[in-house]
Amino acid sequence: MTSNPENAVGARTNVKPRLPALGRTVRVYRSRIALASVILLLIAITATQSSVFLTVHNFVNVASQVAVLGVLASGTTLLMVSRGMDLSIGSSLSLSGMVLAFVMLQGAPIWLAIVACLAVAAAVGAVNGTLASYSPIHPFVITLGVLTLLQGLALLVSQTPLYGLPNEFITWGRLKFLGLPIAVVVFALVALFCHILLRATKLGRWLYAIGGSESAAHLAGVRIRTVKIGIYTLNGLLVGIGSILLVSQIGSAGATMGAGQELSAIAAVAVGGTTLAGGKGDMIGTLLGVLLLGLISNALNLMSISPNWQYVLQGLVIVTAVMAQRDAK
């Protein structure tokens, strides 16, 4: 019996479309494995240098320390997926935190201070989103200018840290739920929310579409400017949540308490596989990136390494992790 060439061609045609999808899946998992391998290597090395590193108490401490960073990185993930950027989140964290503390110190109810904090942070996000949507200038440059502006406003609120916050607020910040600090629980809820938004909602699909090709997304009917303003505003709201957590943890607010947070958030997201070019990334990678940065800081502290060297070594590990992911793709 002779074979039918058309059937043979059809069979080959049916197989080919599956290969690109399979290849992408393999690359994604290889990238995750590369990052997880760096984390496990760091854990193994640190465990030989410190007897307390592998204790439950220490890991809970690490989770608590990275909770604020994780909240900020969650919002940054949403922005970077859509090819956005916000360098002002550190200064926005400081300003909204100063507003939070200032309102409480005036004798206002705690809930009112929290509302004021969230409103300020969300307003900053909305302004950034509006500028990024209507201006041809790259968001990197726009938010860099906003960073300086907000830093100045924070200093105008008070040039010295604000202490003496209500005990009820500080106590709330140190509560535990199921043995975990409240900050860790909030971070977990924020991360879950952002994961669902990206993977299971129309807005998430729009963010990937905008990051992949803004012109194509526009032709598909996506309201680019509305989505951008909305996602920058949401990012600002998450910054406000991070500010509340940070102020409750340290029991005070300072004009420079958010300095450098934007770079750490971007680093965590980038290490997790979300590209600056947009259209790619997820919360799972961001969580791994946040975990890596937290473990690096914790490991170096346990080994009593000078803070000056910590920045050097942290940068080297980040570059190594990124290069490992690149090689795995």
C-alpha positions, 0 to 999 in steps of 0.5 A: 500500500502506497502512503499518501503524501498529503497525509504525511505532510498533514501529520508533520504540519500537526506536529510542528506548531507544538514544538515552539510552545514546548521549547518556550516551556522548557526555556521557562523552567530552565530559567527557573531552575537556574535561579533556584540553583543559585539560591540553593548554592547560596544556602549551602555555602551560608549553612557551612558558615553559620549555625543559625542560618537554617533555623526557622526563626532565621527564615521567618526573619528573612521573610519579614525583612523582604516583605516591604521589598516584595510589595514594591517588587510586585508593583514593579513587575506589573509595570515592567511587564507592560514596558513601564518603569517607576524610579520614584517608588523609593521617594514615594515610599518616604513621602507617604510614610512621612504623611502617615506619621505626621497625620497620626502625630497630629492626633488624627485617627490611625485609619485616617492617617492610613487613608492619607498615606494611600491617597498620596502614594496612589496620587503619585502613581496616577501622576506618573502614569499620566505623564508616561501616557501622554509624554513621548519621554521615556518613563525612566526619565520622567520618574527620575525627575519625580524621584527628586521632586518627592524627595524634596517634598518629604524633606519639607514635611520634616527634615528629622525622623518622626517618632512617638507614633501611637502604640496601637499602630506599632503593635499592629505592625508587630502582630503575627498570624499563624506564626508569621509577621503581619508584614509577611502575610500582607506581602503574600496577599499582594503577591497572590493578587498580582499573580492572579491579575497577570495570569487570570484577568483581561487587564493582565493580558492587556499588560502583556500585549502593551509590553509586547507591542504597544501599536499592536495592542492599540490595533487590538482595541486596548485603551493604552493610556487608560491601562497605563494610568490605571496600572501606575496608580495601582503601583502607587497604591502598593507603594503606600501599602509598603510604606505602612508596613515599613513605618509600623516595623521601624516605629518611625518615619524618615525622609530618606527611609525609602532611598534605594528601594526602587533599585532593589525592587527593579533588581529583584524583578529583573533577576526573576526574569521580567525584562525591561523590554516588556511583554515577559515576566511573572510573579513566580520569578519575582518571588524568587528574585526577592528571596535571593536578595533577602538571602544575600543580605541575611547571609552576609550579615550572619558572616559579619561581612562589612556593609561596604563589601555587602553591596559589592558581593550582592551585585556580583551575585545578581549579575551571576544569576542574570547571566545564568538565566540568560545562558539557560534560555 
